[in-house]
Every structure is written in C-alpha cells, then in structure tokens.
C-alpha cells in the first residue's frame, strides 16, 4: 500500500483525558479520528466497573496474561475503549460490543445501533493508546532501543526518516491493514507498497517514544484526548 505522508496535515485538537467523560454523543464522520492516551492507573474508571464491562472471553484472556501489570493494562484498555465508544454512541459502556473482523481488526458497535466503528489499541511505554474512527484505522508505536535512538538515521534504506518514526509509521500501516502479527518487521510494510493508498500522521509523544496513526481515508481532524492543552506540541 502506498503510504501518503504528505499533503496538508490534519487539525490536531489536544484535550485532557478527563474530557472523555464529557464528550457529547456524535458518530465521527469519515476524516475524523478520536485518539486517547492514558496510563493504566487512570482513576476515572473503578476497578469494579472495568471488570464488569468485560465479556467472559475478555476476562479469560486477561487471566491468561503472565503478569498482573499486563492483565491490568489489558483490562484498562478494553474498559476505556468501551467508555469512549459509549460516549460517542450515547449509551452505557456495558452496551458496547467489541469484536474482531476477519483480519483481527477491532470493531465497536452498541446494542440497537447499526453504526459500526473501527478501533485500535496500542501501547507505548507507560501509555495505553486508543483510536476510534469510521474508517479502518491503525496505531503504530516504537520504543527507543539500546544502541539505537529513535532519532538515529536509518541505514541501508532510502528513507530520510529517523528509525523510530519510520517504525511507528510502518506499524500503524500494518495494524490498519490487518497485519498486526507482522509489526516491527519493516519488510512486511514494504511488501504492502503497491495495493492502494493509506494516510499516516505522526502523533506527538514525549522523549524518544514515537507513535503514528494510519487511516484508510484522508484524516482532516484528530481529537486527541490525553494531550495537554498547555504544551504547544500537545504532549
């Protein structure tokens, strides 16, 4: 797939994460993406509510994870995703159904509502990240690795981008296209280069963390919950 990294940047609207709780119901039109960045310790959802919103299958998945931290991260990500979708649909989080499509991409729908939204979950250091859109959407992240900072230039490649940023873009493309199992493999992203157009935008992140969002349709507005209004770069 052709990655379209140029053209006018979308309008980036930074919001505090707590403003998720006051979102007015509105189904995002194509071109608008809602992203959320928070820590698993976000206190606006109680542990009881988070647990009760999960399905039996999700509860079993959480129980199979090898550490309490990973279990808590999984539960928090699914619970906050349900809360965000419920705010957009104007329903209760318990009425939101999360399911995978044939390629393993997340879909969200509420009981009694025909609209289906696309979603994705990503992790970057201490951050949990969510994306919700009317079109196929993917989140990609990259962490700094020992001996190779995210700002180091790529070698043996024509890409002018730093390693971390390019990896985040590649991973967002792979996730949006339903190839999450191939993330962190740059050759897999290159293999998709001839099958259509996808649209990528880099999300501002602190330090050497890198994150990108990829959409099947052009992005004109990003509602970014969890990015402080007090910083110009939205961190």
Long-range contacts (C-beta under 8 A, 24 or more apart in sequence): 1-173, 1-177, 1-192, 1-193, 1-194, 1-195, 1-196, 1-197, 1-198, 2-193, 2-194, 2-196, 2-197, 2-198, 3-169, 3-173, 3-189, 3-193, 3-198, 3-200, 3-214, 4-197, 4-198, 4-199, 4-200, 4-218, 5-169, 5-200, 7-218, 9-201, 10-201, 10-219, 10-220, 10-221, 10-222, 11-220, 11-221, 11-222, 12-204, 12-222, 12-224, 12-234, 13-221, 13-222, 13-223, 13-224, 14-224, 14-227, 14-228, 14-229, 14-231, 14-234, 15-223, 15-224, 15-225, 15-226, 15-227, 15-229, 16-225, 16-226, 16-228, 16-229, 17-42, 17-44, 17-225, 17-226, 18-44, 19-225, 20-44, 20-80, 20-83, 20-84, 20-87, 20-225, 21-83, 21-87, 23-84, 23-87, 23-88, 24-87, 25-87, 25-88, 25-89, 25-90, 26-88, 27-88, 27-89, 27-115, 27-117, 27-134, 28-88, 28-117, 28-132, 28-133, 28-134, 29-134, 30-133, 30-134, 30-135, 30-217, 31-217, 31-218, 31-219, 31-220, 31-221, 32-133, 32-134, 32-219, 32-220, 32-221, 32-222, 32-223, 33-131, 33-132, 33-133, 33-137, 33-213, 33-215, 33-219, 33-221, 33-222, 33-223, 34-84, 34-88, 34-130, 34-131, 34-132, 34-133, 34-222, 34-223, 34-225, 35-129, 35-130, 35-131, 35-132, 35-139, 35-203, 35-213, 35-222, 35-223, 35-224, 35-225, 35-226, 36-80, 36-84, 36-128, 36-129, 36-130, 36-131, 36-225, 36-226, 37-127, 37-128, 37-129, 37-224, 37-225, 37-226, 37-227, 38-76, 38-80, 38-127, 38-128, 38-225, 38-226, 39-126, 39-127, 39-128, 40-69, 40-72, 40-73, 40-76, 40-77, 40-126, 40-128, 42-76, 42-80, 45-76, 45-79, 45-80, 45-83, 49-79, 49-93, 50-75, 50-76, 50-78, 50-79, 51-75, 52-94, 53-78, 53-79, 53-82, 53-83, 53-93, 53-94, 53-96, 54-78, 54-79, 55-98, 58-98, 73-123, 73-128, 76-128, 77-121, 77-123, 77-128, 77-130, 78-121, 80-128, 80-130, 81-106, 81-108, 81-119, 81-121, 81-130, 81-132, 82-108, 84-130, 84-132, 84-225, 85-110, 85-117, 85-119, 85-132, 86-110, 88-117, 88-132, 89-113, 89-115, 101-178, 102-178, 103-177, 103-178, 103-179, 104-178, 104-180, 104-181, 105-136, 105-138, 105-175, 105-176, 105-178, 108-132, 120-175, 120-176, 122-175, 122-211, 124-205, 124-209, 124-210, 124-211, 125-209, 127-205, 127-209, 127-226, 129-203, 129-211, 131-213, 133-215, 135-215, 135-216, 135-217, 136-176, 136-177, 136-215, 136-216, 137-176, 137-213, 137-214, 137-215, 137-216, 138-171, 138-172, 138-173, 138-174, 138-175, 138-176, 138-177, 138-213, 138-214, 138-215, 139-171, 139-172, 139-175, 139-211, 139-212, 139-213, 139-214, 140-167, 140-168, 140-169, 140-170, 140-171, 140-172, 140-173, 140-174, 140-175, 140-183, 140-211, 140-212, 140-213, 140-214, 141-168, 141-171, 141-209, 141-210, 141-211, 141-212, 142-167, 142-168, 142-171, 142-209, 142-210, 142-211, 143-208, 143-209, 144-207, 144-208, 144-209, 149-208, 150-208, 150-209, 150-210, 151-208, 164-208, 164-209, 164-210, 165-202, 165-210, 165-212, 167-210, 168-202, 168-210, 168-211, 168-212, 169-200, 169-202, 169-212, 169-214, 171-212, 172-200, 172-212, 172-213, 172-214, 173-198, 173-200, 173-214, 175-214, 176-214, 176-215, 176-216, 204-233, 204-234, 204-235, 205-235, 206-235
